Amino acid sequence: MVIVAAPKWRALADKIAAQITEGQYAPGEELPHIRALVAAGEGSGATVHRAYQTLAAEGYVTSSRGHGTVVRDRRRIRVPLSRYGAVLAPGGTMGPWESATAAQGLSGGMKVLPPERLKAPADIAAALSISTGDPVVRRDRQATIGADVVQIQSAWYPLDVATAAGLDGPGKIVGGILGAMVGAGLQPTEADERVTAWVPTPAEVAALSIGATVPVLLVERVTRDQTGRPIEVVRITGAADRLELIYDRLPLTP
């Protein structure tokens, strides 16, 4: 049996990946310059460059002009299903993402883009049990930890729901969407979540600052009121190596 040695760039990438995993390089720390590793005998400039490219593609580091090659924060964030129940009371200051991250001592935040009023595409109309082309309000958000974007979110609401809960105006909804709905007299009662995974698109790679081979999770949530009417559809995309979705204490009997 002939054992073929790994290419030098692959061996170097595996060595640095192990050092990152073991904590020899901390999140946010810049790796040595390529010239420094060449001088240390780790290989040619082309070898080190390809090793760094591989580490970036696999999500261990990020590289940008003027900032060098920096270790990416890959610590997992626990996202429990119970995060929704904690923000149903109106008047709070934190939404589900902020409450979930605060419970872990993390500085979670939410960047909100201006909402759009548009005609419901077919898939969103089906999820909201309305007709294709009916008016809806779309809100796009970025869930952050410090300066890192960890999730990108898009949410759609029937126009009457958005208007009643004040979701059609610009700016962050203090205390979260669900609390605003309750405050407006709506009653979010149940939610379905569906989780799938895929290889990220170039736009998702850029938005999440991840490597091209790091899988992403898509969480699609449909929230219903006490009558069973869908009042919200949310699609959340996040790096699979940073999220831990927790579905605990679920009832086993109907």
N, C-alpha and C positions, 0 to 999 in steps of 0.2 A: 504494500500500500504506500503510495507516494503522498506525502503531506506537503502541500503547497503553502509557503509562507504568505501571510497577508502582505499586501503592498505597504511600503513604508508610510505612506500618508494615512492608510487605514490603521496601522499599528499606533501611529502617533495620535490620531484622533481618539482611539480607544483608551490610550494612556491618559490623555487630558480629560476625557469624559469620566474616567474612574477617579481622577483627582478632584474633579468638580463634585461628584457624588459623595466622596469621602469628606468633603468640606475643606480641602486644601485651598480651593478658590471659593470665595463667598459670593452670593448674589450681588451684582453691581460692581464686582471687582474686575478690573481690566486685565486680560491675559497679557503675557509678555509679547513685545513686538516681534514680528517675524524675524527681523535681523538678530534679535537676542537669542532666539531658539536656534537659528542657523549657527551662530557663534558657539552655542552650547553643544553643538554636534547632533542636533535632533534631525538633521536632514537639510536638503537644499531649500532655497526659497520657494520653489514650486511645490515641494513636498509639504512644507509648513502651511503654505497658502491653501492647498487643497484640503489639508487636515482641518483648518479653520473653517473652510467652506462647508465641510461635512458636519462639523459641530453645529454650525448655524442651521443647516438644513434639518438636523435632528433635534433642534430646540435647546441645545445646551448653552448657546451664546447668541448674542445679537452683534451685528457688525454694521458700522456706519462711518462715513467719512468724517473725520474730525473727532470721533469718539472711540476709535479703535474697536477691539473685540472684547465685549463685556459679558460676564457670566449672567445668564438669564435667571430670574427668580422662578423656580419651578416648585416652590412649596405649595402643597395642595390646600385649597380652601373648602371647608365643609359647608355645603349648601343644603340644609335640611328642609324637607317639605313643610315642617312646622313653622317656617319663616313667615308664611302667609297669615296664620292665625294670630301671630304676635302684633300685627299692624292693622287689624280690623277696626280697632277703636279710633274714631276720628280725633284730630287734635294732637297727634303725636308728632315727633320731629324726625323719625327715621322710617324709611321704607324697608321692604323685605331684605334687599341686598345689604343695606347699611346695618340693619339689626343682626343679620347673620354674621357679618364680618366683625361687628363690634363685640359679639359674644366670644370671638377668638382673639380679641385684642388687636384687630387690624383696622387700619384707617380706610374703610370702604367709602366710596363716593359714587355719585351718579352725574354724568354730564348729559344734558338734555338738549336736543336739537329742536328748532321750532316745529310745532305740529303742522300737519298738512291735512286739508280737507280734500278728499278725492272720491272717485267712484270705486266701489268695491270690486276687485278682481274676482274671478270665478272661485278660486280656492278659498279666499277669505270670506266671500259671501256664503259659501257652503258651510264653513265652520261657524259663522254667526247666524245661520238659518235665515238669511235675508236673500234678496234677489241680486244677481250680478248687476252692477251699476248703481245700486243704492248708495246714498252718501255715507261715508265713514270718515273718522278722524284717525290718522296714523301718527304715532309718536315714536321717534327713534332716540335711543339712549345708549350710553356707554358706561358700563359698570367698571369702576376702577379700584385698584389698591395702590395708594400713593399716586405715582405718576403712571403706573402701568394700566393699560386697558385690558381687562380680563374677560369681559363679555361684551358683545354687541347685541342690542335688543331692538326689536321692532314690535309695536303693539298697535292693534286696530280696535276701534270702538264704534258701535252704531252711533250715528250723529246725535240722536236724542240722549243717549247715555253720556256721551262726551260733553254735551252742552249742560246737562243737569249737574254733572260733577265738576265742571270747570276744567275739563281736559283739553278743550279746544283753544286755550290761550297759551302764550309762550311762558317759558320758565319752568322750574322744577316744582312738582307737587309736593309740598312739605308734608311729611308723614306718610307719603306713599299713595298710590292710586286707589287701593282698596279702602283705605281710611277715608279718602275723598268721596268715594262712592257711598259709603255708609253715611257720611255726613250729609249727603244729598238725598238721603231717604231710600237709596238702593240697598239691596241686601245680597251681596256676594255670598253664596251658600256652599258651592262645591266647585271643584276644579279637576280637570283631567290633565295629565301630563304624559306626553309621548317623547321618548328619548331615542335618537338615532345618531349615527356617527359616519363621518366621511373624511376624505382628504380635502384640505382647505382650498378655496379658490385663491387666486392672487390677491384679490381685494381683502379677503379674510386674513391672509398672511400679513398683509401690510397693516391692517387695523389692529390685529392682536400682537404684532411683533413676534411672530413665531416662525419656525422653519417650515419649508414647503412639505416636509414629510410628517409633521406633527399632526395627528388627527384632531378633528374638532367634534364637539358634541353639539347637537341641535336639540333643544328642549322646546317643544310646542305645548303651550298651556291654553286650555279653553276654560274660562270661568263662567259659571252660570248663577243666576239669581234663584230665589226661592221657588219660582214658578218653572224652573228648568230652562229659562231663556238664556242663550249665550250673550254675555255682555262684554266679553273681552277675549281677544286672541293675541297671544304673545309668542314670539319666536325668539329664542335666546341662543346665540352661538358663542361657544367658548372653547379655549384650548383644553383638550382632554387631559393633558398632564397637569393642569392646575385646578381642576374641579373634582370634587367628590360629592356626588349627589346622594343625599341620605333620605331613604324612605323607611323610617322606623316606626314601630308601634302601630302598624297597619292592622285593622281588624281582619280576622281570618274567617269570620262567619258573616252571612248577609244580615 
